[in-house]
Amino acid sequence: MEKYIIEGGRPLKGSVSVSGNKNEALPALAATLLTKKTVILRNVPRIGDVLTMIDILKTLGASVKEISNNDIEICCKNIKHAELDKKKCRQLRAAILLAGPLITRFDHVVLPPPGGDVIGRRRLDAHFFAFKKLGVSVDDTGGNYFFKKSGLSGQNIFLEEQSVTATENAVMAASKAAGTSVIRNAACEPHVSGLARMLCSMGAKINGIETNILSIEGVNELDGTEHTIGPDYLEAGGYVILAAITNSEITIKNINPNDFFMIKLTFEKLGIKFDLGPDYIHVPAGQQLKTQQDFAGDIPKIDDGTWPAFPTDLMSLVIVAATQAQGTVLIFEKMYDGRMFFVDYLIAMGARIVLCDPHRVVVVGPSKLVGAEMQSPDIRAGMALVIAALCAHGQSIIYNIRQIDRGYENLEKKLAGLGAKIKRHTY
């Protein structure tokens, strides 16, 4: 077991580069199963979830070679079966993404229920609906999901929710189905579009990328490719908040400015300002954070939604930011009913937060935070607690940092490079 020991309450300075997007890397790894040819993936983050996905591919028979620290070569020519390891799938929500590619190669797939962050109910109904429309039966047998195809055929599919992973699964399966599929109410997050572009480079025929309506003309075979994972805008958003609440000047490199329009508008509700460059963000020091009232003088609200709305994975972090902004703000987490429960740790640190229900908190700031001992409950709340600890006066200890390692690459090294006092300890 490992923990972070953090000495907070000091400004930081310097530059930091974000890693590849976890939420693009995981479906890209799954997509290598769609071809028997070699695929090279670049800018792959070395994080826990990615390493688990690679391990699962290896157990299926994939050949995985490391080209460099963040570049890998994968060949899935010798995949012999489609029964997945229960223990490894329990560690990874994205294990569900293996079902779509595998069902294009085998008559049946056996998938244990996937794991991942415990942030509330996380339904798989949209996945199963899409599979059934394409010609795949889905049964819950012996504690596993059993997928069996009678032949994949293109269909009109309207997803009941704009699920990122359901969209990705449907697109991957449809790319090798007979005929044309049209997926409406599709998710269009940057990582979904990144996967679609990768599939097109493999020979898939997909129209409507970056929109909510995708048209996929199925092909018999897909080729190998070389694909670069896009930058992680969620990691970058965390550094923006860190800089703003610690009175720090930080430049964040390796970003795509198109990912930040709604994030910028939302952060401005708390008085957070930053400059967007062609491939960087600059956050100036000395910001005076203050909540911006709505036009009629009402208490402002920050809520999340599917792209291009404010991303749910930044909601835990924006709560920490709100503790340092003068004024009152309502934060409404619409997508998950367990994401807010980590706020007890912030309250113990001195934050003034009212947990209204599983989906809403009211935050009154600014509050002087003090160091505390905490447990990281999930990836994003873990990063939120790290940021809170760096803002707080005194020492904080964060346990269960394996959860943070699942989503952030070399976090303590990157933060130490900015001047943070953070150390990893084994206990």
Buried (B, 14 or more C-beta within 10 A) or exposed (E): EBBBBBBBBBBBEEBBBBBBBBBBBBBBBBBBBBBBBBBBBBBBBBBBBBBBBBBBBBEBEBEBEEEEEBBBBBBBEEBEEBBBBBEBBBBBBBBBBBBBBBBBBBEBBBBBBBBBBEBBEBEBEBBBBBBBBBBBEBEEEEEBBBBBBEEBBBBEBEBEBBBBBBBBBBBBBBBBBBEBBBBEBBBBBBBBBBBBBBBBBBBBEBBBBBEBEBBBBBBEEBBBBEBBBBBBBBBBBBBBBBBBBBBBBBBBBBBBBEBBEBBBEBBEBBBBBBEBEEEBBBBEBEBEBBBEBEEEEEEBEBBBEBBBBBBBBBBBBBBBBBBBBEBBBBBBBBBBBBBBBBBBBBBEBBBBBEBEEBBBBBBBBBBEBBBBEBBBBBBBBBBBBBBBBBBBBBBBBBBBBEBBBBBBBBBBEBBBBBBBBBEEEEE
